[in-house]
Structures are given as structure tokens and as C-alpha cells.
Amino acid sequence: MLKIHISNLQDGEYEYEFKINSTDIEFDAEDAELAEDVTVNVKMYKAGNQFDLKTELAGSFILTCDRCTDKYRHQFKNSFEIIYKFNFSDPDDSDDDQDEIKFIPLKTGFIDIKDDIRDYLLLSIPMKKAPEEEDGICRYCKRNIDDLLSFRKKEEISPVWEKLIKIKKNIK
């Protein structure tokens, strides 16, 4: 349950900590899976009709290496900030929502951060899925990166061209 109770809160700072797994937030990325529970730390600052949530995510993914196709563990840490404000205008007017500012109805008792957590987890998946390297050696599988990426193909020369190649060598 990733809901923060906001009704009848006094102005001030509040801290929350959640431990979540992939089923809690319906995390279904094709190219990544959560290796362990994700730690979610939320600092909420309430001032008047505004709730400022500063959230930090920490955990690890199991990814498939783009170089060698082995599975490896990737640690991540991500943070984001979202401001929730009460909507004093038309309650059906939800087009005002932006990425960092969200408007909520006046009688809201809880802020559900499940969708925001899932979105920022998806943004934490790296574009390049490869472990760190040092001096051309992968830190995870200890293989040489150049060997993994080079495709040496034995050239087969057609017998038709062999005579032309010999003539060319003799000319030089």
C-alpha cells in the first residue's frame, strides 16, 4: 500500500518509508526485473494546501547484458519531487496536471504514489544495459570487451577470384 494519509495533517515535515516489490506496483518491464525489494523514502512537507513529496528510490535490477547476454545485477538510486495541490477550481478539470505538480480534489484523504513510483522505476532502467568496465575488461563477467564485440569472420575467396588476386600481387 503506497498511500499517504493527508487529511487533518498539520503543516510541517513528515517522513515515510516503504519496502515494495514488483507485485505491489505492477512492475512489468520487458527487459528488467526487480532483484529485491525497493526501498522508498518519502519526505513530505505540508504547507497550507500543498504537499511537497521528495522521494528517493533504491534497489537493484536484474538486467541482461547487451554485450554478452549474461544476467547481472544493477544497483540504482533515483530521486524525484512531486507537488500535490488541492484543486479549488472545477473538479473535472484535470488537464492542469503537469509532471511535477498534480492537482487533487478537495476532499482527498490519501495520496496514492504507486503510479509515480512505477514510472520512476521504469525511468531508472539504464538505456545501455552493460556492467561497468575497467581497462577494457567487464567488471562483472571479467571478459575482454573487444573480444565480445568483434565478429571475426573467415573470408572465403571464390576460386574464380584467386587468379586475379595472384595477378594483382605480382603487379605490385
Residue pairs with C-beta under 8 A, 6 or more apart in sequence:
1 24
2 18
2 20
2 24
2 25
2 40
2 112
2 113
2 114
2 117
3 110
3 111
3 112
3 113
3 114
4 16
4 42
4 44
4 53
4 110
4 111
4 113
5 109
5 110
6 46
6 51
6 84
6 108
6 109
6 110
6 111
7 108
7 109
7 110
9 46
10 46
11 46
11 47
11 48
12 45
12 46
13 43
13 44
13 45
13 46
14 43
14 44
14 45
14 46
15 41
15 42
15 43
15 44
16 40
16 41
16 42
16 44
17 39
17 40
17 41
17 42
18 39
18 40
18 42
19 37
19 38
19 39
19 40
20 37
20 38
20 40
20 117
21 34
21 37
21 38
22 28
22 33
22 34
24 114
25 114
25 117
25 118
25 121
26 118
27 34
27 118
27 121
27 122
29 121
29 122
29 125
31 63
31 64
31 125
31 129
32 61
32 62
32 63
32 125
33 61
33 62
34 59
34 60
34 61
34 62
34 121
35 59
35 60
35 61
35 62
35 73
36 59
36 60
37 59
38 57
38 58
38 59
38 117
38 121
39 57
39 58
39 59
40 55
40 56
40 57
40 113
40 117
41 55
41 56
41 58
42 53
42 54
42 55
42 56
42 113
43 53
43 54
43 55
44 51
44 52
44 53
44 54
45 51
45 52
45 54
46 52
49 85
49 86
49 88
50 83
50 84
50 85
50 86
51 83
51 84
51 85
51 111
52 81
52 83
53 81
53 82
53 83
53 84
53 111
53 113
54 79
54 80
54 81
55 79
55 80
55 81
55 82
55 113
55 116
55 117
55 120
56 77
56 78
56 79
57 76
57 77
57 78
57 79
57 117
57 120
57 121
57 124
58 76
58 77
58 78
59 75
59 76
60 73
60 74
60 75
60 76
61 73
61 74
61 76
61 124
61 125
62 71
62 72
62 73
62 74
63 71
63 72
63 73
63 74
63 125
63 126
63 129
64 70
64 71
64 72
64 129
65 71
65 72
65 129
65 130
65 131
65 138
65 140
65 141
66 128
66 129
66 130
67 130
67 138
67 145
67 148
67 149
68 138
68 141
68 143
68 148
70 140
70 141
72 131
72 140
72 141
74 126
74 129
74 131
76 124
78 120
78 121
78 123
78 124
80 116
80 120
81 100
82 99
82 100
82 101
82 102
82 113
82 116
83 100
83 101
83 102
84 101
84 102
84 103
84 104
84 111
85 101
85 102
85 103
85 104
86 103
86 104
86 105
86 106
86 108
87 93
87 94
87 96
87 103
87 104
87 105
87 106
88 106
91 105
91 106
94 103
96 103
97 103
104 111
130 138
131 138
131 139
131 140
131 141
132 139
132 140
133 139
133 145
136 144
136 145
136 146
137 143
137 144
137 145
138 144
138 145
138 148
157 165
